[in-house]
Amino acid sequence: MCSPDPEDMVLMPTHDIPAYDDCNDPYGPEGHLSLDIDCFSAFMNRPDNRMMSKPVIVRGIPWRILAICRSQQGGRHTISSRVSRNNYNFGFFLQCNNDELLQKRGIWRCYGQATLEVLNTKGASIQKKIHHSFHNSEVDWGFSNYDQYDTLTNPKDGYVVNDTIKLRCRFTADVPSGAGYLWDSKRHTGCIGLRNQGATCYMNSILQSFYFTTGFRRAVYNMEVGTEPSESNIVLAMQRVFYELQMSSEAVETNSLTRAFGWDKLDAFNQHDVQEFCRVLLDNLETKMKGTSEEKSIPNLFRGNMKSYIKCLDYDAGDHGLQRAEKGVKFVELPPVLHVQLMRFQYCGVEQKINERFSFPEKMNLAECCELGPMLTEEDCVYSLHAVLVHSGEFHGGHYVTFINVNLHESAVDPTATAKWCKFDDDVVSRTTTDDAIVSNFGGEKAMNTSAYMLVYVRDNAIDQVLAPIPDTQIPQSVSRTFELERMTRNREKKKMEEEQLCMTVALVTPDIVATNHTYDLVEQTIINEVIPHETVWKHMMTAELYLFVNDKLFQKSDLPKVDMFDNDEHATDLRYRNVRYVHDGEESEAAESIETYRVHRMQW
């Protein structure tokens, strides 16, 4: 179904399906498929013959290999002009989400990329790459004529052995989107995201990086809030964001933080530079830390020192005058957390983005760039990559995401632990592969204007200090108390809003109240508002249920089982309908009689 990229039609050494650590995770980023077709010659002699592999669940949806025998007349994307002795083409596709149950979910979309491979027992296999945005109207993608039948079946080539062909597919997929898919970041990754207010993805990216730098998070928790109003208190807003990221199970709002910056709603739709925002935020927090116990927290994490030098290459300039020299910079002190800001934008008459390829390592040694000595040893020069901030788009706009190795501390402490890279895309957090986090963000011509913009490295001998986990019990009590009270208030307001949508308030006017009224109205409005008790009832309450409810409140308690009107489980529903049948079956209902007596009394009055 897609035209092949000539660069993807290459012969490469192959191995069978490699082991993948998280292959049992149905919400993981990567999967492997296999399909062996026995009696391949018979399979290729029947038009529209189809065969599918067993499904593999990735990102919560099923994926399969789909092999098809197709008529040559129907193959629009022919790879070679050679005429095959067989009248049919061999189609090789990756299929996504084709279960009937999942098709009923409606509109959905999932981007994936894969390598479709035919194994060779004698040498290099055939590998062809695809990338596609699968959706509900297009569930498979691949090649309607993967390769010539004569080539595949030639005994000298080794692709079909004993009339069996072996197909393999290694693929990665992004988080699916659509009304029918609800991605639970906390459940699938253990982390939660930050909501985008309009164009605040740059802020969300750097905030996630700061949050997982636990030394910085601890310093923010320990900062003094001061006497500023809560609306403009940046320290309080930062503590709130970090606390909610640690304690909540849903994506966190950042409105309080932008309000503390003095931004209005329109400012949230103006995208800023993540490097500039990082500098401004750190400067602001460092200013507020002056004169407190946390005054040196930010410098101790991010500050380094370097010196400039000019070195004569041949002779001493004092004896020989002007000569060739080398000018450079060397580090004399390196910080525990190193932010590497890449120059991705330039001005050449007009502003433009630089998307040229720039590779960066997962492990970095800066010894050659340092002046080693007692204050800076070679061990202080080894860094591990912790986060990659990525920009997609052009100079005037685009989107930021962050890739973070959330398992860096564990892998440093336990050599058997492996990297666990997660992609933070605003409110969606998902597991990803190391290649997707690093190699895919080098940039270059094929990167579709997507490239790393800022790198966060952590010094190896400082990982235990900088990235040590913060248990919930180590959060300062003043911070916990403040935001737990806020959470309780939010929950009460949320419950109140839900009740307002599902319920209504009624005033129960008794004969005694009516008898004491001497105005033209049945009851004065002030009496209804201030004296008469009000009850909250369910809007969908049946008449019989209302009879029983009023009877309990005004007359005598019913001996029927009591049901909370807000409960919707199966047991509560059964009891509710049993009570309704009790009233409607024509039995002597004290509740109905009491209500009727009250109604007649009012009419006589």
N, C-alpha and C positions, 0 to 999 in steps of 0.2 A: 504493500500500500504506500510505500514511500520510496523516493529515489535515493539510492545509496550515495554517500559521500565518498569520492574516490580515495580519500586518505584513510577511510575506514575499511576499505577492501584490501587488507594486508594479511599476509600469512605470518603467524606468530607462533612461537612455541607454546604448548598448552599442557595443562595438567587437568586431571579430573576435578570435580567439584571440591574446592578447598574447605577446610573446616572454618566455621564462623562462630565466634564465641557466643553471640546472642541469637543464634538461629531459632531458639525456642521462644523468643519474645515475639508474639504476634503483632506487636506495635513497633517493632524495630525498623531500621531504615533500609535493610538490605536482605536480599533473598537469593536462593539458588534453586534452579529448576533442572530437571533431567527428564528425558523421554527417549527410550530406545524403541525403534520401530523394527520389529521382526518382519520377515517376508516383504522387504521394501519394494521389490520388483512388482509384487502383486498389489501393494498399496498404490503404486504409481500407474497402474493400468485401469483404475476406476475413476471416472470423472467425479469431482467434488467429494472425494474421499477425505475424511477428516479424522484426526486423532489428537487427543489432548493429554497432557501430563496430569499427574496428581496436583492438586492446588497447594500452594504455599501461602500462608497468611503473612502479609507485610503491611504495616500501617493499618491493621485491622480489616483489610479487605483481601480477597483471594486473587492470586495470580497464577497463570498457567502458560505452558508452551502450547501453541496451536500449530499443527502441521496439516497442510492441505494439498491435495493433488488437484491442480487446476488446468483447464484447457488453455493451450497456448494462445488461442484467439482472445481470451479474456485477460491475458497478462499485459497490462499497459506499461509496466515498469520493467522492461527487459534489460538485464545487465549486460548480456553479450549478444552479438549478432550471429553467433554460430548456430546452425540448425541442429537440433537434437534429433536422434533417432527415435526418441519417445515423443508421443503426441501431447504430453502434458508437462506442466511446470511444477516444480516443487516449491510450495509456499511455506515460509517459516515466520511465525508471528509470536509476539508476546501479548497475552490477553489479560485484561484487568477487569475484575468486578463483573463477571457475566452470570452470576447466580441469579435465578429468577427472583429470589427473595430480596436481594440487594438492588435489583433493577427497579423494584417498586419504590425505592427511596426517592425517586424523582431526580432532579437535576444535581449532578455531582461532577467534580473535576479532580484529577490527580496527575501531577507531572511525574514522569519516570524516565529513566535512561537505562539502557541495557546493552550487553554484548551477547549477540546470538552466535552460537558456535557449533560447528560440526567437528567431532573429534576425528583424529587421524591416528591409526595404529602404527604408522610407519614414520611419522614426522610431524611437521607443523600442521595445525588445524586451520580451518577457515573461520575467521572471526569478523563479524560485521556489527557496527555500533548503530544504535538508534536512540533518539530522544523524542519524546512526544508528550503532549498534554492529553491524557485519556479523559474521556467524559462519557456521559450516559448515552450519547448517540454514536460514539466511536470507541469501542471497548478493546479493539486490538490494533496493533501496529507492527509492521515488519516488512518482509519482502515477498511479493507475490511470485517472484522467480529468484529464489535465493542463489542458486547456481545451476549450471547445466547438468542435466540428468546423466549425460555421458561422462562428465568429469566425476560426478559423485559415485558412479557405479563402476568406474574403471578399476580393475583389480590392482593395477600398478600404483594407483594413488593412495589406496588404503582407507578410503572414507567408508565404504560399505564392505564389511567382512562377514562372510557366511550369510549374506543377504540381510544384514542388520546394520542400521545406521544409528549412531548415537548423537543426540542433540543435547546441548547444554545452554543454559542461560543464567548469567549473573546480572542482577539488576538492583537499582536503588530507587526509592520513591520518596516524594515529599508528602507532607501531611495532606490528606484529601480535604477538599472544601465542598460545601453544599449544605442545603437546608436539612438533609437527612443525616449529616454527620456531626456529632458532638464530640470534639476532641478533649479528653480529660488530661491536661498536662501534668497535674499532680500525680495522678494514678500511673501514667505511662513513663514518667521521668523522675518523679520525686521533686520537681521544681515547678514554679508557676511564673507567669509572665506579667507584663505591665501593659495596661490598656493605652492605646494610641488616641490622643485627643484630637487628632486631625493631621498633624505633621510633626509629632514628637517622637518619632522612631529613633532619631539621633540621641535624644535624652534617655530613652529606654535602654539603648545599647550600652551607653557608658555607665548607667546606674546598675545594670546587671553585672558589669565587670567590677564595679566598686563593691557591690554586695558580696560577690564571691571572693573578694580580697578580704578575708575575715578580720585581718588586722585593722583595716580601715573601718569595717563595720563595727568592731569593738570600740574604736576611738569615737565614732559617731554616737554609739549608745552611751558612752561615758561623758559626753559633752554636757555642759551646763546650758539649760534652755534659756535662762535669763528672764528678763521682765518684758520682753517685746510682746505685743499682741499676737495671739495665735495665728491670725490671718497673714501676718508678715514675718513670722518666725521661721527662718530657713532651717535652723537646727531641729526644731520640733517637726517640721515637715519631712526632713531627711530621716529622722528617727521613726516616724510613722511609716514611711515607705519601706524601710528595712525591716521593721517589726512585722508588718503585714506580709512581706515576702517570706519571712521565716515562719509565721504562725498561721497564715490563711491557707485555704485550699482553692481559692479562685483568683483570677487575675486581679491585680491591685491597681487602683486609681492613683493618678499622679496630680490631680487637680489642686490639692492643697499645696504641693510643691511649686507649681507654676504660679499660683496666687501669691505665695511667699516671695517669688521673684518680682512681683508687681506686674505680671502679665495679665492682659485681658483675654477674652475668648478668641479674638482675632489673631493674637500673637501665637496661639497654639497651632494655627494653620500656616505659619511661616517657618520653613525649615532652616535650621542653623547648622553651622559646622561643628561636628562632634569634637574635634580637637580644640576649637575655641571654647566650646561649652565646658570641656574638661578643665581647661586652665582657669576659666572664670569661677567655676564651682569650687575648685581647690583653693583658689586665692580667697574666696569669700569665707570658706570654712576655717582656713588658717587664721584669718583676721579675727574671727569670733573665738578662736581657741587661745588667743594671746592672754596671758595673765591667769590661765587656768592650768589644771594638772595635765591636760592633754595638749599643751602648747607645742610640744615637739613631736607629736604623733605623726603629722603629715610629712614634715621634713625627714623624720627617721625612716619613713616608708619610701619616699619618692626622690629624695635629694641625692645628687651625686656631684662630684667636682672634677673638673678637667683643666688642663693647662695647654696653652699654645707654645710652640717651639719653632725655632729656625735653626737648622743643622747644616753646616758646611759639608759638602760631599767629598771634596778632595783635600783641601789644605785649610790651615787656620787663617781666617780672614784678617787677623791682626798682622800677619807677616806678608801675606800675598795680595791683599786688597780684595776687590770684588771678584767673586767666583760663583760657581754653581752651588745652589743651596736647596734644601728641602724644608718646606713649611708644613706644619701639621698640628694636630691636636691629639693629646693622649689623656686617658682617664687616670686620675689619681685616687678617685673614690667612686665606687659603684653602689647604687641604691639596691635595697632588697627587691623593689618592684620597679621594673624598667619599662616605661612607655616609649615605644618606637613609633613616631609619626611619619608616615610616608607622604612624600610630596606628589599628590595625585592631581593637582590643579595648577594651571599656569595661565598667564595673561600674555597673549600674542596678538595685540590689536583687539581681540575678543577673548572672553574667558572660555576656557576649554578644559576638559578633563583629560588627564594622562592615564591611559589604561594599558600601558606597556607592561610586559611580563616582568615581574620581580619575584624571585623565589626566596623563601625564608625557611630556616630550619626549625625543627621541633626542639632540638637541643643546640645551644649556641655557646661557644667559648670565645670570650673577648680578650683573651690574654695578649694577643698581638696588638690590641688597641690600647693597652694599659701600661702604666709605669709601675712595674711590680716592685714591692718592697715590704717592709714590716707592716705597713698599714693596708696593703693590698696584695694578698697572695693569689696564686693561680686558682685556688679553690674558690675564691671570691668572684671569679670571672665566668663561672659556668652557670648558664641559665636554661630554664625549661619554659616552653611556650604555654601560657595559661589561657589566653583569650585572643581572638581575631575579630576585629570590628570591620565589617564589610560594607561597602557602598555599591549600590547598583543604580545606574542611571547616568544622567549628564550633569554638567556644572550647576545648572539652575534648579535642579530637582532630582529626586530619586528616592531610594529607600535604604535604610540601614538595618542590618541584622548583626547579631553577635554569636560567635561560636566560642564556647567555654568548655575547657576540660575540667568538669566538676569533680573528677576523681584524682586530680594531681597530687593532693596531700596523701591520699591512701596509697597511691602507687609509689610515692617517695618513701613512705614508711614500710610498706609491704612490697617487696620486689615481685611477688606473684600477681599483684593487682595490675590491671591494665587500664589504659586511658578510657575515659568515658566522656566523649564529646557530645554536647547538646547544642542545638540551634535555638536561639532565643529570637523569635520573630514577633515582637510586640507581645500580645497575649497568648501566643501559641509557642509552646516549648516541645521539642521533639528530639529523640536520639538521632545521631548522625554518625557517619563513618569518619575516620581520621582523614582520609583523602578528601572527602567533601569539605571538611573544616579547614584543611591546609592547602593541598595541591590545587583544588578547584578554585582557589582564591588568589592564585598567583597573578591573574590578569593575562592579557595578551589578545591577539586578534580574535580568537574563538571564544573569549570569555563573555561576550555580549554585554560589555560595559560593566562587568561585575569584577571587583578586585578588592583586596585587603587595603584598608585605609589607615588602620592603627593596630599595632601589635602590643600585647601585654606579656612580658616575660617576668618570671620570678626566679631569683637566685636560688640555686639548689640548696645551699647551706642555710637558707633562711625560710625554706618552705614550711617547716614545722612551726615556725613562729608566725609567718605571715598568713598561712592558710589553715591554721588549726581550727577545727570546728568549734562553734559556739553553741553548747547545749542550751535548751530553753531555760534551764535553771540558772544559767550564768548571765542572763539578761538582767540588768539592774531593775530592782523592784519598782523604782520610780517610773521607769519606762513602761514596764508591764502594767502597772496599775493605771497609768494614764490611758493607754490604748485599749486595755480591756474594758474600762468604763466607756470609752467611745464605742467599742464594739457592742456592748450591751445596749447602749442607746440606739445604735443603728438597727440592731435586731428588733428592739421594741417598735421602732418606727416602721420597719419593714413589715412586721407582723400586723401593725395597725393598718397599714395601707392594704395589705392582703385582706384583712377582715372587712375593711371598708368596701372593697370590691365584691366580696362574697356575702356580706351581711348588711343588715339595716337595723336601725334603732327604732323601737316602738315604745310609746308611753302607755302604761296600763292604768286606765282611769276606772276607779271603783265607784260604786253607787254612793258611798259616803262623800267622796269628793264632789260628785255631781250635785248631791243634795245641799251642799254648803255654798253652791254657786248662786249668786243673785244678779248676774249680768244677763244680757241677751244671748250671749254665746253659751254653748253647752258647757264649756270650761274656759276660763281665762287663759290666755297664752302665757302669761307670767307664771301661772300655777303649773302649766305643763312643763315650762322650762326649768323652774326652780324647785318645785315641791314634789311633783309626781315622779316616782321612780321610773327609770328607763331601762329597758332590757334590749340586749342585742340578739337578734334572731337571724337565722340563715335565710337568704333570699329564696332559695329553692325548697324551703320547708313546705311540706304538704299541709293541707288544711287540718287533717287529723292530727298531725304532729303539733301544729300550732295550738289546737284545742288542749292537748295533753300538757304542753308547755305552760299555757296560761293557767290551767287548772292547778298545776304544781305551784305556781307563783302566788296565786290569789286565794285558792280554796284549800284543797287538801292534797297531800302527796299521793301520787299514783303508785300502785304496787307493780307497775310494769318495769322491765329492766331499763335502767338509765343509760342513755347514749349521749356522748359529747357530740354536739351538732357539727363540730369541725373535723371529726374523725371520718375518714373515707375508706378504712380498710374493710375487708370482706365481712368480718364479724360484726362491725358496727352497722354496716349496710343491712345485714340480715336482721339484726335487732330492730332497726328503724322500720323495716317493712312489716315485721311481726307486730309492732305497735300500731302501725297504720291499719293492718287487717283487724286488729282488736276493735278499733273504732268502727270500721266499715262493715263488719260481719253482722251487724244488727244486734249485738249483745247489749246488755244494760251498761251503758258507759256513763260513769259518774262524771267524767270530764265533760262529755257532751251535754249532760243534763245541767251541770253547773254553768257552763257557758250560755246555754239557752235561757236558764233562769235569769242570768245577769242581763242578757239581751232584752228579754221581755220586761224586766224591771226598768231598763232605760227607756223603752218605748212608752211604758205607762207613765213614767215621770214626764 
